[in-house]
Amino acid sequence: MFQRTTKAGLVEAINMGFGACEAAYAMDDGTAMEEVEFFGNTGTRLWVLAFNLTHNWEHYGNLVTYMRANGMVPPSSQGGM
């Protein structure tokens, strides 16, 4: 694994992450309802993506706490969204 230390490198990494997510979420109804195993549980692909979404929001909540503790206003509180 390598570190990205420049703004351009970070933007590239973020765009790569968004690209991976777009590919994962792009599926038809039949694929979304396929059964898969996830952490020892069985559910649909759609269920796994819903789990991922809520898990991401949990991490965002952690970031909001960190930002506020450091005198920053999180993007979701800046308005204009």
C-alpha positions as CSV (number, residue, x, y, z in Angstrom):
1,M,0.0,0.0,0.0
2,F,1.2,3.5,-0.8
3,Q,0.5,6.8,0.8
4,R,-0.9,9.7,-1.1
5,T,0.5,13.0,0.3
6,T,-0.5,15.5,-2.4
7,K,-3.9,17.0,-3.1
8,A,-3.8,15.6,-6.6
9,G,-3.0,12.1,-5.2
10,L,-5.9,12.3,-2.7
11,V,-8.4,13.5,-5.3
12,E,-7.3,10.6,-7.5
13,A,-7.8,8.1,-4.7
14,I,-11.2,9.5,-3.9
15,N,-12.3,9.3,-7.5
16,M,-11.0,5.7,-7.6
17,G,-13.2,4.9,-4.6
18,F,-16.2,6.5,-6.1
19,G,-15.6,4.5,-9.3
20,A,-15.5,1.3,-7.4
21,C,-18.7,2.2,-5.5
22,E,-20.5,3.1,-8.8
23,A,-19.6,-0.2,-10.2
24,A,-20.8,-2.1,-7.1
25,Y,-24.2,-0.2,-7.0
26,A,-24.8,-0.5,-10.8
27,M,-26.9,-3.6,-11.1
28,D,-30.3,-4.7,-12.4
29,D,-33.2,-5.9,-10.2
30,G,-32.3,-9.6,-10.7
31,T,-28.7,-9.1,-9.6
32,A,-29.8,-7.0,-6.6
33,M,-31.9,-9.9,-5.3
34,E,-29.2,-12.6,-5.7
35,E,-28.4,-14.3,-2.4
36,V,-24.8,-13.8,-1.1
37,E,-23.0,-14.5,2.1
38,F,-21.7,-11.6,4.0
39,F,-19.9,-11.9,7.4
40,G,-21.4,-15.3,8.0
41,N,-25.0,-14.2,7.1
42,T,-27.0,-14.8,4.0
43,G,-28.9,-12.0,2.3
44,T,-29.4,-10.2,-1.0
45,R,-26.8,-8.1,-2.7
46,L,-29.1,-5.1,-2.1
47,W,-29.0,-5.9,1.6
48,V,-25.2,-5.9,1.6
49,L,-25.2,-2.5,-0.2
50,A,-27.7,-1.1,2.3
51,F,-25.5,-2.3,5.1
52,N,-22.5,-0.6,3.5
53,L,-24.4,2.6,3.2
54,T,-25.4,2.7,6.8
55,H,-21.9,1.7,7.9
56,N,-20.5,4.6,5.8
57,W,-22.8,7.0,7.6
58,E,-21.6,5.7,11.0
59,H,-18.0,6.6,9.9
60,Y,-19.2,10.0,8.8
61,G,-20.7,10.5,12.3
62,N,-17.3,9.8,13.7
63,L,-15.7,12.3,11.3
64,V,-18.3,15.0,12.3
65,T,-17.4,14.5,16.0
66,Y,-13.6,14.8,15.2
67,M,-14.2,17.9,13.0
68,R,-16.3,19.7,15.7
69,A,-13.8,18.8,18.4
70,N,-11.2,20.6,16.2
71,G,-13.3,23.7,15.5
72,M,-14.4,22.7,12.0
73,V,-17.9,22.8,10.6
74,P,-18.7,19.5,8.8
75,P,-20.0,19.8,5.2
76,S,-23.5,18.6,6.1
77,S,-23.8,21.6,8.5
78,Q,-22.5,24.2,6.1
79,G,-25.8,24.6,4.2
80,G,-26.4,24.9,0.5
81,M,-26.5,21.2,0.0
